[in-house]
Amino acid sequence: MNLDQMGANRMEVRAQRLANDLQVSLTARQHEFTADADLANGGTDHAPTPHEYLAASLAACTSMTVQMYASRKQWALESCDVVVSISSEGDRKDPNSKTVFDVKVMFRGALDPDQRQRLLEIANRCPVHRELTRPIAIRVVESAASGS
C-alpha cells in the first residue's frame, strides 16, 4: 500500500540508539524491531542491517502486491516468493554511481504463461518499487532532543 491508499501523506518510523554500539530500536506505529550493523562494519550482527531492511521492504511489497492481484483475479497462485539483491555499479562513494536492485520472483501454483507474464508486470508496479524509482528528496534537519 502506498501512503495515499493508507489515507496519509506521511509515514513515520523512529530510531533510537540502544546501549549496544550500533544497534537501534525502530518503531513503526505499534511495531518494534531492531537494526544493527554487521561485524565487518562494527556492529554485533544481532539484527538486519538498514540495507537489508530496504531489500526486505521491496521483497515484501512485491510479494504482497502480486498475491493481492492474483487473489482478486481468483488465479491459482499458491505463493509468490521474492529474493531481492542490492548491488552498486561503480564506487558507492561516487554520487553518480548506480544502485541496482535485482528482484527475482518465483510463482508457485497452476498458472498459464499469460498469467505468469501479467504477474511479472504487476511485480514491477508494487508501491515500494514505485517509490524507489521516482525522484526522491531526503531532508535532514536537527530536532530537539527528547526530554529537553
PLY file of the C-alpha trace (Angstrom):
ply
format ascii 1.0
element vertex 148
property float x
property float y
property float z
element edge 147
property int vertex1
property int vertex2
end_header
0.00 0.00 0.00
1.24 3.47 -0.75
0.78 6.47 1.50
-2.27 7.76 -0.37
-4.02 4.38 -0.08
-3.35 4.42 3.66
-5.16 7.75 3.91
-2.00 9.56 4.93
0.52 11.82 3.31
3.18 10.94 5.83
4.54 7.78 7.40
6.90 7.83 10.35
9.46 5.37 11.68
11.51 6.25 14.76
15.04 5.07 15.50
16.73 5.30 18.90
20.17 4.03 19.82
20.28 1.03 22.10
23.01 0.68 24.72
24.90 -1.72 22.47
27.16 0.11 19.96
25.40 0.48 16.61
22.11 -1.26 17.38
18.99 0.87 17.10
15.45 0.27 18.23
12.94 1.04 15.49
9.26 1.83 15.98
6.67 1.93 13.21
3.17 2.50 14.54
2.85 -0.09 17.33
5.58 -2.38 15.93
9.07 -2.52 17.41
12.11 -4.08 15.79
15.89 -3.67 15.78
18.56 -2.83 13.21
22.30 -3.42 13.56
25.46 -3.30 11.51
27.24 -6.50 10.55
30.51 -7.49 12.22
32.64 -6.16 9.34
31.16 -2.69 9.87
31.49 -2.52 13.64
28.14 -3.94 14.65
27.20 -7.05 16.57
25.14 -8.59 13.71
22.17 -9.25 16.02
19.62 -7.82 13.60
19.26 -6.99 9.91
21.21 -4.04 8.55
19.43 -0.95 7.20
20.24 -2.10 3.64
18.69 -5.50 4.40
15.54 -3.75 5.63
15.48 -1.78 2.39
15.69 -5.02 0.38
13.10 -6.62 2.67
10.75 -3.70 2.04
10.87 -4.23 -1.70
10.63 -8.03 -1.39
7.62 -7.91 0.94
5.79 -5.31 -1.11
6.39 -7.19 -4.37
5.11 -10.46 -2.91
2.07 -8.84 -1.27
1.13 -6.86 -4.40
1.33 -9.93 -6.66
-0.63 -12.05 -4.19
-3.38 -9.41 -3.81
-3.71 -9.11 -7.59
-3.86 -12.88 -8.14
-6.41 -13.23 -5.35
-8.66 -10.56 -6.90
-8.42 -12.38 -10.25
-9.05 -15.71 -8.49
-5.93 -17.18 -10.07
-4.35 -20.34 -8.64
-1.27 -18.59 -7.22
-0.18 -20.52 -4.13
2.74 -18.26 -3.32
4.88 -15.51 -4.75
8.38 -15.86 -3.31
10.76 -12.95 -3.83
14.52 -12.52 -3.44
15.98 -9.01 -3.64
19.69 -8.29 -4.01
21.19 -4.82 -3.85
24.48 -4.02 -5.56
26.34 -0.98 -6.73
27.69 -0.28 -10.19
30.79 1.77 -9.51
32.18 3.27 -6.32
29.44 3.67 -3.68
31.08 6.95 -2.61
30.62 8.36 -6.12
27.27 10.21 -6.25
26.97 9.24 -9.93
27.29 5.50 -9.27
24.18 3.43 -9.73
22.45 1.25 -7.14
20.88 -1.86 -8.66
18.01 -3.82 -7.13
17.77 -7.30 -8.65
14.35 -8.80 -7.95
13.73 -12.49 -8.57
10.12 -13.66 -8.30
9.02 -17.28 -8.14
5.37 -18.07 -8.74
4.03 -21.31 -7.27
0.71 -22.58 -8.49
-1.13 -23.73 -11.61
-0.71 -20.60 -13.73
-0.70 -20.35 -17.51
2.04 -18.40 -19.37
-0.19 -15.33 -19.83
-0.96 -15.21 -16.09
2.75 -15.52 -15.25
3.58 -12.68 -17.64
0.87 -10.47 -16.13
2.11 -11.20 -12.60
5.63 -10.14 -13.66
4.14 -6.84 -14.87
2.31 -6.42 -11.56
5.53 -7.18 -9.63
7.06 -4.11 -11.30
4.22 -1.95 -10.02
4.35 -2.53 -6.29
4.20 0.72 -4.28
7.73 0.40 -2.85
9.10 -0.20 -6.36
7.34 2.97 -7.50
8.71 4.96 -4.54
12.27 3.80 -5.28
12.11 4.63 -9.00
10.65 8.12 -8.78
12.56 11.24 -7.75
13.34 11.22 -4.04
14.22 14.11 -1.74
15.80 13.46 1.65
15.74 16.37 4.08
17.86 16.03 7.23
17.27 18.59 9.99
18.27 18.74 13.62
15.45 18.16 16.06
15.33 18.98 19.76
16.43 16.05 21.93
13.54 14.33 23.67
13.23 15.27 27.30
14.75 18.74 26.77
0 1
1 2
2 3
3 4
4 5
5 6
6 7
7 8
8 9
9 10
10 11
11 12
12 13
13 14
14 15
15 16
16 17
17 18
18 19
19 20
20 21
21 22
22 23
23 24
24 25
25 26
26 27
27 28
28 29
29 30
30 31
31 32
32 33
33 34
34 35
35 36
36 37
37 38
38 39
39 40
40 41
41 42
42 43
43 44
44 45
45 46
46 47
47 48
48 49
49 50
50 51
51 52
52 53
53 54
54 55
55 56
56 57
57 58
58 59
59 60
60 61
61 62
62 63
63 64
64 65
65 66
66 67
67 68
68 69
69 70
70 71
71 72
72 73
73 74
74 75
75 76
76 77
77 78
78 79
79 80
80 81
81 82
82 83
83 84
84 85
85 86
86 87
87 88
88 89
89 90
90 91
91 92
92 93
93 94
94 95
95 96
96 97
97 98
98 99
99 100
100 101
101 102
102 103
103 104
104 105
105 106
106 107
107 108
108 109
109 110
110 111
111 112
112 113
113 114
114 115
115 116
116 117
117 118
118 119
119 120
120 121
121 122
122 123
123 124
124 125
125 126
126 127
127 128
128 129
129 130
130 131
131 132
132 133
133 134
134 135
135 136
136 137
137 138
138 139
139 140
140 141
141 142
142 143
143 144
144 145
145 146
146 147
